[in-house]
Amino acid sequence: MTSFILHQLIPSAKMSAPLFASRCLKLKYLSAFGQHCPRSMSSAVDKREYLMVERRGANDCVAVITLNRPKALNALCDPLMEELARTLDEVESDDKVAAIVITGSEKAFAAGADIKQMQDLKFTKCYSGNFLSGWDRVSRCKRPVIAAVNGYALGGGCELAMMADIIIAGENAKFGQPEINLGTIPGAGGTQRLPRAIGKSRAMQLCLTGDLIDAKQACDWGLVSSVHPPEKLLDEAVSIGEKIATKSKLIVQMCKEAINKSYDASLTEGLHLEKRLFHSTFATNDRKEGMDAFVEKRKPNFTDS
Ligand SMILES: CCCCCCC/C=C/C(=O)SCCNC(=O)CCNC(=O)[C@H](O)C(C)(C)COP(=O)(O)OP(=O)(O)OC[C@H]1O[C@@H](n2cnc3c(N)ncnc32)[C@H](O)[C@@H]1OP(=O)(O)O
């Protein structure tokens, strides 16, 4: 770590003054936010009202969005979710971005929807105002989304993580749908995505008792794909994103679409879509390049076309 910091701070003969200044700024942000220093250097952190955005990984191919409402343990409120949706629009339109990581703090990924915002909400306003519409933006991302969960992922926080394509967890993570304790039920996928992820009996148990499970249990039950020391979690998420970035964006998008279809289609419909998308890969340059590269014993050079 010390040598990393020295290497970043000692200006080499070739380093320009602006580059030296930007490295100092990056290190200031990294230490201010207590982030683990990445293997590959991140771009400057763009601090917004409720979240921070930075580019990480080789060629800035991974956009990292960090929920940043520490006083409320990242409780999800309308302005935070609107900011998240706008940020996703922005990073998705950047061709350099191959994967998106959503994370929170070491204490909380997100402790649920903002209870204080909901406290006095009445049915009429909830129903006629279509409360929560648009909060599902993460599930509509065309790029793969990795949720890197440290700490609490409760209620809407757990649902937000489940909207991602891959969930990885820190050893300190806690998942649950405790809405039942508040006299309500999950409202953004908890009763639908959770049983698909861990099975009906376990989902019923979590939603009906409000009990929390730890990272190991979540991994054993298939809710998360792997568990890591909390301080290494973000690096791990970025490295998954970097690996995805070596593939064709076009084919990754097709693969993601096919897997997501398995959530809401019959087996027959899903298999049909898979076959059609598989056929479609043969209309792309990247399918030809991938197979040519294998036969010629070289790495493929995908052009996302
Ligand atoms: C992506 C789509 C989402 C759609 C959502 C759909 C519907 C979802 C509904 C819900 O999510 S309901 C909420 C479910 N979550 C909970 O019930 C958890 C509530 N929080 C807690 O139980 C505890 O805070 C904790 C997570 C166990 C941590 O306890 P700890 O003692 O360590 O901290 P606290 O002092 O309780 O909290 C610190 C601070 O944060 C505020 N806060 C925590 N959670 C929320 C929340 N969900 N909403 C609003 N505010 C929250 C808490 O009030 C404290 O602030 P102050 O009161 O001290 O100002």
The ligand as an ORCA input file, in Angstrom:
! r2SCAN-3c Opt
* xyz 0 1
  C     -34.947     -0.554     -5.389
  C     -36.384     -0.499     -5.141
  C     -36.764     -0.397     -3.707
  C     -38.228     -0.397     -3.555
  C     -38.691     -0.519     -2.154
  C     -40.025     -1.142     -2.057
  C     -40.590     -1.231     -0.672
  C     -39.584     -1.399      0.359
  C     -39.852     -1.218      1.612
  C     -38.758     -1.230      2.590
  O     -37.616     -1.366      2.283
  S     -39.229     -0.979      4.201
  C     -37.676     -0.854      5.050
  C     -37.056     -2.153      5.312
  N     -35.871     -1.969      6.140
  C     -35.897     -2.013      7.454
  O     -36.914     -2.233      8.080
  C     -34.595     -1.744      8.166
  C     -34.683     -0.491      9.000
  N     -33.440     -0.234      9.703
  C     -33.043     -0.932     10.771
  O     -33.663     -1.863     11.217
  C     -31.761     -0.493     11.419
  O     -31.473      0.811     11.024
  C     -30.544     -1.403     11.072
  C     -30.374     -1.564      9.572
  C     -30.739     -2.789     11.720
  C     -29.250     -0.769     11.651
  O     -29.428     -0.499     13.023
  P     -28.407      0.495     13.757
  O     -28.832      0.512     15.188
  O     -27.026      0.135     13.450
  O     -28.658      1.918     13.094
  P     -29.897      2.901     13.314
  O     -29.609      3.820     14.420
  O     -31.182      2.160     13.368
  O     -29.900      3.700     11.915
  C     -29.023      4.784     11.658
  C     -29.834      5.874     10.999
  O     -30.333      5.389      9.753
  C     -31.754      5.539      9.730
  N     -32.343      4.449      8.946
  C     -31.994      3.167      8.929
  N     -32.764      2.489      8.094
  C     -33.640      3.364      7.572
  C     -34.699      3.256      6.635
  N     -34.995      2.113      6.015
  N     -35.390      4.367      6.336
  C     -35.091      5.544      6.898
  N     -34.081      5.719      7.779
  C     -33.380      4.631      8.114
  C     -32.150      5.478     11.185
  O     -33.429      6.054     11.346
  C     -31.052      6.265     11.838
  O     -31.247      7.647     11.593
  P     -31.674      8.619     12.794
  O     -33.052      8.183     13.183
  O     -30.662      8.396     13.895
  O     -31.659      9.988     12.206
*
